[in-house]
Amino acid sequence: KIRARQTAAIMNHYLKPSSGINEIKGINPNDDVTEISNIIEPSNYTMLVSHLPFIERLLSYLIIGTTDKTIIMFQTAGIVCLDKNSGKESWHIKWALMPEMK
């Protein structure tokens, strides 16, 4: 998706990650979240730039193990930082920023 590529380019410009940016398959809006969830490694400080509903479903899957319940309602241009609980399979939300947070 064009907007995701543009967002990734902006983040690359400001954050200057040592490995740059890479386009990967499997994070389109309706892709299966279980595929990518198995390769995300918290020590790599990975940023995924994607679209709804994929990103909401991935977040739910990582935190509670299912996509059936929504953990957080994303807004366009929202960002959520996750971290993995040490020694466990589950993740947790460290922080979130949404354009309309008050």
NORCORMO-V597959 format. One record per residue. N is the residue number from 1. SS is DSSP state (hx for helix, st for strand, lp for the rest). Layout:
# NORCORMO-V597959
N/SS
N/SS
This chain:
# NORCORMO-V597959
1/lp
2/hx
3/hx
4/hx
5/hx
6/hx
7/hx
8/hx
9/hx
10/hx
11/hx
12/hx
13/hx
14/hx
15/hx
16/lp
17/lp
18/lp
19/lp
20/lp
21/lp
22/lp
23/lp
24/lp
25/lp
26/lp
27/lp
28/lp
29/lp
30/lp
31/lp
32/lp
33/hx
34/hx
35/hx
36/hx
37/hx
38/lp
39/lp
40/lp
41/lp
42/hx
43/hx
44/hx
45/lp
46/lp
47/lp
48/lp
49/lp
50/lp
51/lp
52/lp
53/lp
54/hx
55/hx
56/hx
57/hx
58/hx
59/hx
60/hx
61/hx
62/hx
63/hx
64/hx
65/lp
66/lp
67/lp
68/lp
69/lp
70/lp
71/lp
72/lp
73/lp
74/lp
75/lp
76/lp
77/lp
78/lp
79/st
80/st
81/st
82/st
83/st
84/st
85/lp
86/lp
87/lp
88/lp
89/lp
90/lp
91/st
92/st
93/st
94/st
95/st
96/st
97/st
98/lp
99/lp
100/lp
101/lp
102/lp
